[in-house]
Each structure stands twice: as C-alpha cells, then as structure tokens.
Amino acid sequence: MKKKRFRFQWGAFLLLIFYGGLFFVLFTRMVTIQATGEVEGQELAARAAAKYGKESVITANRGKIYDQSGQVIAEDTLSYRLVAIVNEAATTDPKKPRHVVDAEKTAKVLAKYIPAMKEEEVVKKLNNRYRSDGKPLYQVEFGSAGRGISHEVMSKIKKEKLPGILFVSDLKRYYPNGVFASHLIGYALKKDNKDGTVTTKGEMGLEYTYDKELTGVNGKVEYETDAFRYLLPNSEKMITPAKNGDDIYLTLDKTIQSFLEEAMTKVEQEYNPESMTAVVADPKTGKILAMSQRPTFNPETRESQNMKWLNEVIEETIEPGSTMKTFTLASAIDTNTWAPNAPYQSGSYTILDRTIRDHNQVGWGTISYLEGFQRSSNTAMANLLKLIGDEVFIEYLDRFGFGHKTGIDLPNEATGTILSKYPIQRVTTTYGQGSTVTPIQLIQAMTAIANDGKMMQPYVIDRIVDSSTGKVIQNHEPVEKGQPIKADTAKQVREILASTLTSKYGTAKDFILEDYEVAGKTGTAQIPRADGSYSWGANQFLYSFLGMAPVDDPQLIMYVSVKKPKLNNELGSVPVSKVFNPVMLNSLKHLNINPDDIQHVDKVGIQDYTGQSAEALEVELANDGLQPIVVGDGGKVIDQYPKDTKKLVKGSFVFLKTDGDITLPDFTNWSLRNLLVFKSMTGLEMEIFGEGFVASQSVSAGTVITDSSPIVVKLKTPAESFVQDVEAASEGEVEEVDDE
C-alpha cells in the first residue's frame, strides 16, 4: 500500500494565523472595554445616555404675591405658546399635512387673533425655513408675541384648523386686578435664554426687587428610551421635583387699594392732571395699606402714556408746600414757643434782602397765630421760626426723618434735601418750599402726630413664606423710629389740624366727612422749573392734603397730591378731596371703625371667652355695644375672634364659635374682612366676588348649612351701590321720597 505524502498548506496556515490574531485582538478589546468601560477615551455609559437617555423639565411656579388677608395680587397661570412646524419632513401623508403649507393664509389668521403679531412679519418668519448654517429648520416660534396666549384665543385659532400650528402649555404671570398698585407691584416677563430655556424675570417693582425669592428652581424627569424614542420597559425614571418660589404677603389691603384706584381714576378722567400720588397707612404700625399714582399702567399689557417708570411715592422728591407747616407747628408746640392767641402782622415778612408773602399777597392784617395757621399763612411760619430758633427747627426736621431715607423695604428710595445754609432757605422750609421731601417721608413723619409722638417706619412686606412648607422665612415686625415730639404735643397738633376743617378761616373745609372727624393740612406748592424759577398761574401748582381720621384715635393717615389739574373755576383742594374723602370714609367703614362712637372713642374690653356660654355672652356683648356673631348651634364657646384680650371700638364684630350646625347670618353690609373671618372660622365653601361691602348672598340668612355647596357672596363699593340705586330709580324700582 502506497503512503500518502503530507503537503504543508501555506494558505490555510496564513488564514489560521490571521483569524487567530483577529480573534485575539477582539477578545483583548472586549476584555479592555469590559474592564474600563471606555471606547476611544469616551465612557460607553455616557454615550448611551446621550443617545438613549432623555430628560424633560418640570417647570417651577413663580411665588405668588398676596395682600394682607391672602387675596392674590400676582400669580402664575396656565397659558399657551404658539409653535409653527415649517419642515415638510414632518408630513408623511400629503392629505394630512403637519407643516405650514400656506404661509400667507396662516399669517392672516394668526394676526387676526393675536394683535401683537403683524401679518407681514409672520409671513416672513414662516417662509424663512433654514438656519444661518444652511440646515433646515423644523419649527419656528414668535417670541413674546406668541407667548402667554389665553385658552380662549388658543381655542379660536384651533378651530381654524391651520396645518402645522401647534400650542404648547406654558406658565404666564397673571395680575387678576388689572391696574392695582402697579408701580409698587411691578411686573415680570418671560425671557428666552441662550440654552433654549425660558425664565420668568421681574422687571420692575416688587417683582424685580424680590425676584430671587419669587423665582423657583425647575425640576426634571430623567428616563431611558430605545432607538425609536420609546420608553424602555423596566427603565428607571428619576424625578427631581421642582421647588416653587416663595410667596410674599404684603401689608396692602385689597379693598382699600381698590377704593384708592377707583377714586384716582375718576379724578384723573375729570381733571386730567399731569400726575397724582396717594398713600394710605396704619399709623400704629407703619403698614402701607394702599399706594398708587397716575399715570399708571396695567401690568398685563404694560401700555401707558407719558408715564414715569418709577414709584413716585418712594423715588421722587417734591417741594411739599403747606403740608410741611404741620411739622413747623409741632416743633413750636414741643418747644413751648407756640402761643395760639398771640398776634402777628400777616401779609409779608422780610429777611435781609428777601421778602416772602402770604398766598393772597396782602395778608389779613394783624391776626393770631392760630388763625394764621388755619388760613395757611406763610408769614405765620416765618415768625414762628424766630421763636423756635433756626437750629432747633432744623433739628426737629431731622428728628422727623426729613433728609433721611425712611428705610422702607422698597428699592431706589430718594433722600430729599433740607436746605439750611442760608436764612431765607430756613424760612421757606417752614412752609414747604425750597427743601425737598418724598411722600413716604411725609407719611412716616405724620405717624408721630397720629401715634402720640411715636414715629413708625413704613413697610410693605408683611412676611415671606416657603410655598411648599408654609414656613415663614421672613417676618416684618413694626419698627419705631423714635419719638420726635411728646404725646401731649401730638394731641395738640391733631386738635389744631382738625380746626383747619371746622374753623371759618380754615383752608380744608373740602375734607370734612359726615361720619368722622378729620385732621389734616392742605398744601399748594409752587413747582420748580428746570432753570430754577417757579411755575405760576392757574393750574400750575401741586395741590395736596396730608390728613388722618378719626382725630381722637387716628386709625388711618393718608397723603394725596394732584399736580397741575385742569380746574373748572374751583379751588385746587377739590380734586384732592375727591380722592381723600371717599377713600378715607369707605376705608374706615371697611375697618369697622364705628362713626357713632368715634368722637369719644368709647371702647369695650373683651377677654378669652373659651368655655363660657355663647347665649349669655351674646346678650352681654350686645349690651356693651359690640356685635356678637355666634357660629354653630350655641352652647360653650370653643374659639373666638379676636382672640387676644383687647379693647374694641363699639360696633365691632366678635365671633364666638361653638359646636353644631352653622346657621347662615345676614351678610348685608358686612366688610370683606369680617366675611373672611367667618369663612375661615366655619370652613364653608364661599365664593366672594367684588370689593367693598356685601350687597347680596346666594343662600338666604337663617339657612342651616348641611352640605358643601358653595355660597356666592357679592360685594359692591359705595359708588357701585349708588349707581345701581340711581338706575333702579330711573326704572321705577325705587319709590320717590317726599322732600319733607
């Protein structure tokens, strides 16, 4: 048998070596990748996350701004953002286009519903379908004009069935009260960031000053998808919750602010002044209850004409005129140099080479200082300065806070300047010309007159609260700024200020209220021109009033100024009074300050009534002149409002909570404050609409509440009620009353 010769196959050997080597390299690579987790210096996990890991943003709400009772002034609300798909690749079925196919038609419809978008600009944007680098755009947006769209507008556009037009839900800053302390609150806007995100930023007022506190921190959702962007089963979804911004509670009282806005709007329409300012404050604490100015704006639209984008009450100085005589008088009384019956020669007063005159140029002959003050005589103040002493007078102005910032919790506060270098400057300062102050300084100084010598720092932020926990982060307590005058001095000043309304010589008769005694001082200030001279003539003055009520125990102080009103053969105090009078009157009633007892300020002490009989207390409190409201079936008192042991003005409400079903009282003429106390104490579902005082309720008084159906209560301001009565009378719904 023949042996087979073995022949070495070089080709097979080389293949074996090649594939063996390749296998070794691949095996080594696999081991290396498994050990290090990197490919070409890049982590595989990172590359996988970049390709398959997805992230969506959970938008944080901006903090809310409330008034002192928790009513919303500013908040985030749901809105929509307009998006247009312009890339044809989005359409897979030509019969059902998913991109914009007719730019002209689309632009015409969008411009019809969104006035801020001009048709030609929309067409241009829709036709520009490529980026600057030449790559095709997938979608376009329309900036601020296409943002903040309401649900109503969005629904109308959707009905047009425009291909390629989509809406993305968004958050918008919402100001439900319209024109409402607008220069104080300010506004916030959406801002586009470079990274494609959108942020709400405060642009003015409290929205700007407290932007850091109001701004929340966005959260996110992280998850994994497959190559087709479907969520992978069993993949981990990691959620980082959003942290909403902090909530800010103001000292503003929404009802009083509404009274102020209504009155100022009416005066603006009637007299067309160059500008107006007004402030209402609580002299006991320094809380600012209302603040506004004209011209103003609606923070929703930010439209305005001839308006200063600053808070004039805080940021602008004025020569105040005769309202400054209040503090000259206080200085004289406090230094025992005030002699009300002493005579002086009115008309003119000469110091060195300068002569000042009374507002009627000739004076009233030789009169008493008291009559001079009531007539608002400039020469009376000049003569008083000689008695007080120049240096002492300037020291008192310093003690009253003039020439210094009040420290109010608002930005850009102006200081003002008390001119005292030359004798004539010290004289003119006594009656409010030359030297400058701010309205908020006048308010702070007036707290000392109203508060028996104690001067309180004004403030607008009551507290800042963590919106997620309810924890108070910052709490403002009243701050006493000193005691520039004695308590007896303050009382005397109030009495003399009250006489400017009641005396036959008084200049403030227009500010008399039927139900409350007012004390205050009018002002008619010359307005400086840019060249240093002063405006003169009809309609060329700054008219003002700085007042308080009730005189014996002031609960409110108020400053109003009206610059260059178009008067109709009437005094400049008239338009000022048309703001002061209705606001002061309605606000005192809103605060339950009973006019029947206010002259003597009769007060009734209350105590902790827990565990006592509600029926017995009802009789006792009513006999004391209070208005007890029993919440529940009666029996033992388990809670009450007010809680603290204190004295109340007669006519005030005292709520006594007991167990059992709740019988609805007659809410007619209840203030909003009492209504909110009742709602809080009972926990009833109550929908409250309007401002002012209760005009109607959906569920009759005497009804026992057994379910959770909402009770609708409508409030009306006195002005609204008056208009309704007039309209009813014109329709024959109100019987005519005989004049006798």
DRENKOLBA-198754 format. One record per residue (C-alpha): residue in three letters; x, y, z. Coordinates in steps of 0.5 Angstrom, whole numbers, padded with zeros to 4 digits, always signed. Layout:
BEGIN
ALAXYZ/...
//
This chain:
BEGIN
MET+0000+0000+0000/LYS+0003+0007-0002/LYS+0004+0012+0003/LYS+0000+0019+0003/ARG+0005+0025+0003/PHE+0003+0030+0008/ARG+0004+0037+0004/PHE+0004+0043+0008/GLN-0002+0048+0006/TRP+0001+0055+0007/GLY-0005+0059+0005/ALA-0009+0055+0011/PHE-0004+0057+0016/LEU-0004+0064+0014/LEU-0011+0064+0015/LEU-0011+0061+0021/ILE-0006+0066+0024/PHE-0010+0072+0021/TYR-0016+0070+0024/GLY-0013+0067+0031/GLY-0010+0074+0031/LEU-0016+0078+0030/PHE-0020+0074+0035/PHE-0014+0075+0040/VAL-0015+0083+0038/LEU-0022+0083+0039/PHE-0022+0079+0045/THR-0017+0083+0048/ARG-0021+0089+0046/MET-0027+0086+0049/VAL-0024+0085+0056/THR-0021+0092+0056/ILE-0028+0095+0055/GLN-0031+0091+0060/ALA-0025+0093+0065/THR-0025+0100+0063/GLY-0032+0102+0061/GLU-0029+0107+0056/VAL-0028+0107+0048/GLU-0023+0112+0045/GLY-0023+0115+0051/GLN-0030+0116+0052/GLU-0035+0113+0057/LEU-0040+0108+0054/ALA-0045+0109+0059/ALA-0044+0117+0058/ARG-0045+0116+0050/ALA-0051+0111+0051/ALA-0054+0116+0056/ALA-0053+0122+0051/LYS-0056+0117+0045/TYR-0062+0114+0049/GLY-0062+0118+0056/LYS-0068+0123+0056/GLU-0069+0129+0060/SER-0076+0133+0061/VAL-0076+0140+0065/ILE-0081+0140+0071/THR-0083+0148+0071/ALA-0083+0151+0078/ASN-0088+0156+0079/ARG-0086+0163+0081/GLY-0088+0165+0088/LYS-0095+0169+0089/ILE-0096+0176+0092/TYR-0102+0177+0096/ASP-0105+0182+0100/GLN-0105+0182+0108/SER-0111+0178+0108/GLY-0109+0173+0103/GLN-0112+0175+0097/VAL-0108+0174+0090/ILE-0105+0180+0087/ALA-0100+0176+0082/GLU-0099+0169+0081/ASP-0097+0164+0075/THR-0103+0162+0071/LEU-0103+0157+0065/SER-0103+0160+0058/TYR-0100+0157+0051/ARG-0094+0158+0047/LEU-0095+0158+0039/VAL-0091+0154+0035/ALA-0091+0153+0028/ILE-0088+0147+0024/VAL-0084+0149+0018/ASN-0081+0143+0016/GLU-0084+0139+0010/ALA-0081+0132+0013/ALA-0086+0133+0019/THR-0091+0131+0014/THR-0092+0123+0012/ASP-0099+0124+0009/PRO-0100+0129+0004/LYS-0107+0129+0005/LYS-0106+0131+0012/PRO-0100+0136+0012/ARG-0097+0137+0019/HIS-0093+0143+0017/VAL-0095+0150+0015/VAL-0097+0150+0007/ASP-0100+0157+0006/ALA-0096+0162+0010/GLU-0100+0168+0008/LYS-0106+0165+0010/THR-0103+0162+0016/ALA-0101+0169+0018/LYS-0107+0173+0016/VAL-0111+0168+0021/LEU-0106+0169+0027/ALA-0105+0176+0026/LYS-0113+0177+0027/TYR-0113+0173+0034/ILE-0106+0176+0036/PRO-0106+0183+0035/ALA-0098+0184+0037/MET-0096+0180+0031/LYS-0096+0184+0025/GLU-0098+0180+0019/GLU-0092+0181+0014/GLU-0087+0179+0020/VAL-0091+0173+0021/VAL-0090+0171+0013/LYS-0083+0173+0013/LYS-0082+0168+0019/LEU-0086+0162+0016/ASN-0082+0163+0010/ASN-0075+0163+0013/ARG-0074+0156+0013/TYR-0067+0155+0014/ARG-0062+0156+0020/SER-0056+0161+0019/ASP-0051+0155+0018/GLY-0056+0153+0012/LYS-0059+0147+0016/PRO-0067+0146+0015/LEU-0071+0149+0021/TYR-0076+0144+0024/GLN-0080+0149+0027/VAL-0081+0157+0029/GLU-0083+0161+0035/PHE-0086+0168+0035/GLY-0082+0171+0042/SER-0086+0175+0047/ALA-0092+0176+0042/GLY-0093+0168+0041/ARG-0093+0167+0049/GLY-0098+0168+0054/ILE-0104+0166+0050/SER-0110+0165+0053/HIS-0114+0159+0053/GLU-0120+0163+0049/VAL-0115+0165+0044/MET-0112+0158+0043/SER-0119+0155+0042/LYS-0121+0160+0037/ILE-0114+0159+0033/LYS-0115+0151+0033/LYS-0122+0152+0030/GLU-0119+0155+0024/LYS-0115+0148+0023/LEU-0109+0151+0021/PRO-0104+0146+0019/GLY-0097+0146+0023/ILE-0100+0151+0028/LEU-0099+0148+0035/PHE-0099+0150+0042/VAL-0095+0148+0048/SER-0098+0149+0055/ASP-0094+0155+0059/LEU-0094+0159+0065/LYS-0096+0166+0065/ARG-0095+0172+0070/TYR-0102+0174+0072/TYR-0105+0180+0075/PRO-0112+0179+0076/ASN-0114+0186+0079/GLY-0111+0190+0073/VAL-0109+0197+0075/PHE-0107+0196+0082/ALA-0101+0199+0086/SER-0098+0198+0079/HIS-0092+0202+0081/LEU-0091+0198+0087/ILE-0092+0191+0085/GLY-0089+0192+0078/TYR-0089+0186+0073/ALA-0085+0180+0071/LEU-0084+0178+0064/LYS-0081+0171+0060/LYS-0074+0171+0058/ASP-0071+0167+0053/ASN-0064+0164+0055/LYS-0059+0162+0050/ASP-0059+0155+0052/GLY-0067+0155+0049/THR-0070+0155+0056/VAL-0075+0160+0058/THR-0074+0164+0065/THR-0079+0169+0068/LYS-0076+0175+0071/GLY-0078+0181+0075/GLU-0077+0187+0071/MET-0080+0193+0076/GLY-0083+0194+0083/LEU-0083+0188+0088/GLU-0083+0183+0082/TYR-0076+0186+0081/THR-0073+0187+0088/TYR-0075+0180+0091/ASP-0074+0177+0084/LYS-0069+0172+0088/GLU-0074+0170+0093/LEU-0080+0169+0088/THR-0076+0165+0083/GLY-0077+0158+0084/VAL-0072+0152+0082/ASN-0074+0148+0076/GLY-0074+0140+0077/LYS-0073+0135+0072/VAL-0075+0128+0070/GLU-0070+0123+0067/TYR-0071+0117+0063/GLU-0068+0112+0058/THR-0071+0110+0051/ASP-0070+0106+0045/ALA-0067+0108+0039/PHE-0074+0110+0037/ARG-0075+0114+0043/TYR-0080+0109+0046/LEU-0079+0109+0054/LEU-0075+0102+0055/PRO-0079+0097+0060/ASN-0076+0097+0067/SER-0072+0103+0066/GLU-0071+0107+0072/LYS-0075+0114+0072/MET-0071+0119+0076/ILE-0075+0125+0078/THR-0072+0131+0081/PRO-0078+0135+0084/ALA-0079+0143+0082/LYS-0078+0148+0088/ASN-0083+0153+0087/GLY-0082+0160+0089/ASP-0083+0164+0096/ASP-0090+0167+0097/ILE-0090+0174+0099/TYR-0095+0177+0103/LEU-0096+0185+0103/THR-0099+0190+0108/LEU-0103+0192+0103/ASP-0111+0192+0104/LYS-0114+0190+0097/THR-0121+0193+0099/ILE-0117+0200+0101/GLN-0113+0199+0095/SER-0119+0198+0090/PHE-0122+0204+0094/LEU-0116+0208+0092/GLU-0115+0206+0085/GLU-0123+0208+0084/ALA-0122+0215+0086/MET-0116+0216+0083/THR-0118+0214+0076/LYS-0125+0218+0077/VAL-0120+0225+0079/GLU-0116+0223+0073/GLN-0121+0223+0068/GLU-0125+0229+0071/TYR-0119+0234+0072/ASN-0113+0231+0067/PRO-0107+0233+0072/GLU-0100+0232+0070/SER-0099+0227+0076/MET-0102+0224+0082/THR-0100+0220+0088/ALA-0103+0217+0094/VAL-0101+0213+0100/VAL-0106+0210+0106/ALA-0102+0208+0112/ASP-0104+0205+0119/PRO-0100+0210+0124/LYS-0100+0205+0129/THR-0095+0200+0126/GLY-0093+0204+0119/LYS-0096+0199+0115/ILE-0098+0201+0108/LEU-0105+0199+0106/ALA-0105+0203+0099/MET-0101+0206+0095/SER-0102+0209+0088/GLN-0100+0214+0083/ARG-0102+0217+0076/PRO-0101+0216+0070/THR-0100+0209+0071/PHE-0101+0202+0067/ASN-0104+0195+0067/PRO-0098+0190+0069/GLU-0102+0185+0064/THR-0101+0190+0058/ARG-0096+0195+0060/GLU-0099+0200+0056/SER-0098+0207+0058/GLN-0098+0214+0056/ASN-0093+0220+0059/MET-0091+0215+0065/LYS-0085+0215+0069/TRP-0083+0208+0070/LEU-0081+0209+0078/ASN-0085+0209+0084/GLU-0086+0217+0085/VAL-0088+0216+0093/ILE-0081+0213+0094/GLU-0077+0215+0089/GLU-0078+0222+0087/THR-0078+0228+0091/ILE-0082+0234+0092/GLU-0083+0241+0095/PRO-0089+0239+0099/GLY-0092+0246+0100/SER-0096+0248+0106/THR-0097+0241+0109/MET-0090+0242+0112/LYS-0093+0247+0116/THR-0095+0241+0121/PHE-0088+0240+0123/THR-0087+0247+0124/LEU-0093+0247+0128/ALA-0091+0241+0132/SER-0084+0244+0133/ALA-0086+0250+0136/ILE-0091+0247+0141/ASP-0086+0242+0143/THR-0081+0247+0145/ASN-0086+0251+0149/THR-0086+0257+0144/TRP-0093+0256+0141/ALA-0098+0262+0143/PRO-0104+0261+0139/ASN-0107+0268+0141/ALA-0101+0272+0141/PRO-0102+0277+0135/TYR-0097+0278+0129/GLN-0097+0282+0123/SER-0099+0278+0117/GLY-0098+0279+0109/SER-0091+0280+0108/TYR-0084+0278+0112/THR-0077+0281+0110/ILE-0071+0277+0112/LEU-0064+0281+0110/ASP-0066+0283+0102/ARG-0071+0278+0101/THR-0079+0278+0102/ILE-0084+0273+0103/ARG-0091+0274+0102/ASP-0098+0270+0104/HIS-0101+0266+0099/ASN-0106+0272+0098/GLN-0100+0277+0097/VAL-0103+0282+0102/GLY-0105+0278+0108/TRP-0111+0279+0113/GLY-0108+0285+0118/THR-0106+0283+0125/ILE-0108+0276+0127/SER-0107+0271+0132/TYR-0102+0265+0130/LEU-0108+0260+0131/GLU-0112+0264+0126/GLY-0105+0265+0121/PHE-0104+0257+0122/GLN-0112+0256+0120/ARG-0111+0261+0114/SER-0105+0257+0112/SER-0100+0264+0113/ASN-0093+0263+0111/THR-0091+0269+0115/ALA-0094+0266+0121/MET-0089+0260+0120/ALA-0083+0265+0119/ASN-0085+0269+0125/LEU-0085+0262+0129/LEU-0078+0260+0126/LYS-0076+0267+0130/LEU-0079+0264+0137/ILE-0077+0257+0136/GLY-0070+0258+0133/ASP-0067+0256+0127/GLU-0062+0251+0129/VAL-0067+0248+0134/PHE-0072+0248+0128/ILE-0067+0244+0123/GLU-0066+0239+0129/TYR-0073+0238+0129/LEU-0074+0236+0122/ASP-0068+0232+0123/ARG-0072+0228+0128/PHE-0078+0227+0124/GLY-0074+0224+0119/PHE-0073+0229+0113/GLY-0067+0229+0110/HIS-0066+0221+0111/LYS-0069+0215+0108/THR-0074+0212+0112/GLY-0072+0205+0110/ILE-0078+0203+0107/ASP-0077+0196+0104/LEU-0077+0198+0097/PRO-0072+0200+0092/ASN-0069+0207+0090/GLU-0071+0211+0096/ALA-0070+0218+0095/THR-0067+0222+0101/GLY-0069+0229+0100/THR-0065+0235+0102/ILE-0067+0240+0108/LEU-0064+0247+0106/SER-0061+0251+0112/LYS-0055+0254+0109/TYR-0058+0261+0108/PRO-0063+0264+0113/ILE-0068+0265+0107/GLN-0068+0257+0106/ARG-0069+0256+0113/VAL-0075+0261+0113/THR-0078+0258+0106/THR-0077+0251+0109/THR-0082+0252+0115/TYR-0088+0253+0109/GLY-0085+0247+0105/GLN-0081+0251+0099/GLY-0074+0250+0097/SER-0073+0244+0101/THR-0075+0237+0098/VAL-0078+0231+0101/THR-0081+0225+0099/PRO-0089+0223+0100/ILE-0087+0217+0104/GLN-0083+0221+0109/LEU-0089+0226+0110/ILE-0093+0219+0112/GLN-0087+0217+0117/ALA-0087+0224+0120/MET-0095+0224+0120/THR-0095+0217+0124/ALA-0091+0221+0130/ILE-0097+0226+0130/ALA-0102+0221+0130/ASN-0099+0216+0134/ASP-0098+0220+0141/GLY-0091+0222+0139/LYS-0088+0215+0137/MET-0086+0215+0129/MET-0086+0209+0126/GLN-0082+0206+0120/PRO-0087+0205+0114/TYR-0086+0198+0110/VAL-0090+0194+0105/ILE-0087+0187+0106/ASP-0091+0183+0112/ARG-0088+0176+0111/ILE-0085+0172+0106/VAL-0087+0164+0106/ASP-0084+0158+0104/SER-0089+0156+0099/SER-0088+0148+0100/THR-0088+0148+0107/GLY-0092+0154+0109/LYS-0086+0156+0114/VAL-0085+0164+0115/ILE-0078+0165+0112/GLN-0078+0173+0114/ASN-0083+0176+0118/HIS-0083+0184+0119/GLU-0085+0187+0126/PRO-0087+0194+0127/VAL-0081+0199+0128/GLU-0081+0205+0132/LYS-0076+0210+0129/GLY-0076+0215+0135/GLN-0080+0220+0139/PRO-0079+0227+0136/ILE-0085+0230+0140/LYS-0088+0229+0146/ALA-0095+0225+0147/ASP-0098+0232+0149/THR-0095+0236+0143/ALA-0098+0231+0138/LYS-0105+0231+0141/GLN-0105+0239+0141/VAL-0103+0239+0134/ARG-0108+0234+0132/GLU-0113+0239+0135/ILE-0111+0245+0131/LEU-0110+0241+0125/ALA-0118+0239+0126/SER-0119+0246+0126/THR-0117+0247+0119/LEU-0123+0244+0117/THR-0128+0247+0122/SER-0126+0254+0123/LYS-0129+0259+0119/TYR-0122+0261+0117/GLY-0120+0254+0115/THR-0117+0252+0108/ALA-0119+0245+0109/LYS-0127+0245+0109/ASP-0127+0241+0103/PHE-0124+0235+0107/ILE-0130+0235+0112/LEU-0133+0228+0113/GLU-0140+0227+0115/ASP-0139+0221+0120/TYR-0132+0222+0122/GLU-0127+0228+0125/VAL-0121+0229+0120/ALA-0115+0233+0122/GLY-0110+0235+0117/LYS-0107+0240+0113/THR-0107+0243+0106/GLY-0102+0244+0101/THR-0101+0249+0095/ALA-0094+0248+0093/GLN-0090+0252+0087/ILE-0087+0247+0082/PRO-0080+0249+0081/ARG-0078+0249+0073/ALA-0071+0247+0070/ASP-0068+0254+0070/GLY-0069+0255+0078/SER-0075+0259+0077/TYR-0082+0257+0079/SER-0089+0256+0075/TRP-0094+0261+0077/GLY-0101+0262+0075/ALA-0108+0258+0074/ASN-0107+0250+0074/GLN-0099+0251+0075/PHE-0099+0248+0083/LEU-0098+0242+0086/TYR-0104+0241+0091/SER-0104+0236+0097/PHE-0107+0234+0103/LEU-0104+0230+0109/GLY-0109+0228+0114/MET-0112+0223+0119/ALA-0118+0220+0122/PRO-0121+0220+0127/VAL-0118+0226+0131/ASP-0118+0223+0138/ASP-0115+0216+0136/PRO-0113+0216+0129/GLN-0113+0209+0125/LEU-0111+0212+0118/ILE-0107+0217+0115/MET-0107+0219+0108/TYR-0103+0223+0103/VAL-0106+0226+0097/SER-0102+0230+0091/VAL-0105+0233+0085/LYS-0100+0236+0080/LYS-0103+0241+0075/PRO-0110+0239+0075/LYS-0115+0243+0070/LEU-0119+0246+0074/ASN-0126+0249+0073/ASN-0127+0255+0077/GLU-0126+0251+0083/LEU-0120+0251+0089/GLY-0114+0246+0088/SER-0117+0243+0094/VAL-0123+0240+0091/PRO-0120+0235+0086/VAL-0115+0233+0092/SER-0121+0232+0097/LYS-0125+0227+0091/VAL-0119+0222+0093/PHE-0118+0223+0100/ASN-0126+0224+0102/PRO-0129+0217+0099/VAL-0122+0213+0101/MET-0122+0215+0108/LEU-0129+0214+0109/ASN-0130+0208+0106/SER-0124+0205+0109/LEU-0126+0207+0116/LYS-0132+0203+0115/HIS-0129+0197+0112/LEU-0124+0197+0118/ASN-0131+0197+0123/ILE-0129+0204+0126/ASN-0136+0206+0128/PRO-0137+0213+0127/ASP-0143+0214+0132/ASP-0138+0213+0138/ILE-0132+0215+0135/GLN-0132+0222+0138/HIS-0131+0220+0145/VAL-0127+0213+0142/ASP-0131+0209+0147/LYS-0128+0202+0147/VAL-0130+0196+0150/GLY-0126+0191+0153/ILE-0126+0183+0151/GLN-0123+0177+0154/ASP-0122+0170+0153/TYR-0129+0167+0153/THR-0127+0160+0152/GLY-0132+0155+0156/GLN-0137+0160+0157/SER-0144+0160+0155/ALA-0145+0163+0148/GLU-0152+0165+0149/ALA-0150+0169+0156/LEU-0144+0173+0152/GLU-0149+0175+0146/VAL-0153+0179+0151/GLU-0147+0182+0155/LEU-0143+0184+0149/ALA-0149+0187+0145/ASN-0151+0191+0152/ASP-0143+0193+0151/GLY-0145+0196+0144/LEU-0141+0190+0140/GLN-0144+0186+0135/PRO-0143+0178+0137/ILE-0144+0173+0132/VAL-0145+0166+0134/VAL-0142+0161+0130/GLY-0145+0154+0131/ASP-0151+0151+0135/GLY-0149+0155+0141/GLY-0147+0153+0148/LYS-0140+0153+0150/VAL-0135+0157+0146/ILE-0129+0153+0143/ASP-0126+0159+0139/GLN-0127+0166+0138/TYR-0124+0172+0134/PRO-0121+0177+0136/LYS-0117+0172+0141/ASP-0113+0177+0145/THR-0115+0181+0151/LYS-0116+0188+0148/LYS-0121+0194+0147/LEU-0125+0194+0141/VAL-0129+0200+0139/LYS-0136+0200+0140/GLY-0140+0197+0134/SER-0134+0192+0132/PHE-0136+0184+0131/VAL-0134+0179+0136/PHE-0134+0172+0133/LEU-0136+0166+0138/LYS-0135+0159+0135/THR-0139+0153+0138/ASP-0140+0146+0136/GLY-0146+0144+0132/ASP-0149+0146+0125/ILE-0148+0153+0122/THR-0154+0158+0121/LEU-0152+0163+0116/PRO-0153+0170+0118/ASP-0155+0176+0114/PHE-0148+0179+0111/THR-0151+0185+0108/ASN-0146+0191+0109/TRP-0141+0186+0112/SER-0134+0188+0110/LEU-0129+0184+0107/ARG-0125+0183+0113/ASN-0131+0180+0117/LEU-0133+0176+0111/LEU-0126+0173+0111/VAL-0126+0171+0119/PHE-0133+0168+0118/LYS-0131+0164+0112/SER-0124+0162+0116/MET-0128+0160+0122/THR-0133+0156+0119/GLY-0129+0153+0114/LEU-0135+0154+0109/GLU-0134+0154+0101/MET-0135+0161+0100/GLU-0134+0165+0093/ILE-0133+0172+0094/PHE-0134+0177+0089/GLY-0132+0185+0088/GLU-0130+0190+0093/GLY-0133+0194+0099/PHE-0139+0191+0103/VAL-0144+0185+0102/ALA-0149+0187+0097/SER-0152+0180+0096/GLN-0152+0173+0098/SER-0154+0167+0094/VAL-0156+0163+0101/SER-0161+0166+0105/ALA-0160+0168+0112/GLY-0162+0163+0117/THR-0161+0157+0113/VAL-0158+0152+0116/ILE-0152+0149+0112/THR-0152+0142+0111/ASP-0148+0141+0105/SER-0141+0143+0102/SER-0145+0147+0096/PRO-0141+0154+0095/ILE-0144+0160+0098/VAL-0144+0166+0093/VAL-0143+0173+0096/LYS-0142+0179+0092/LEU-0139+0186+0095/LYS-0140+0193+0092/THR-0137+0199+0093/PRO-0141+0205+0096/ALA-0140+0208+0089/GLU-0143+0202+0085/SER-0149+0202+0090/PHE-0150+0209+0089/VAL-0150+0208+0081/GLN-0155+0202+0082/ASP-0160+0206+0086/VAL-0160+0211+0081/GLU-0161+0206+0075/ALA-0166+0203+0080/ALA-0170+0210+0081/SER-0170+0211+0074/GLU-0173+0205+0072/GLY-0179+0206+0077/GLU-0176+0201+0082/VAL-0175+0206+0088/GLU-0181+0210+0091/GLU-0180+0217+0091/VAL-0179+0220+0098/ASP-0182+0227+0099/ASP-0177+0232+0101/GLU-0181+0234+0107/
//
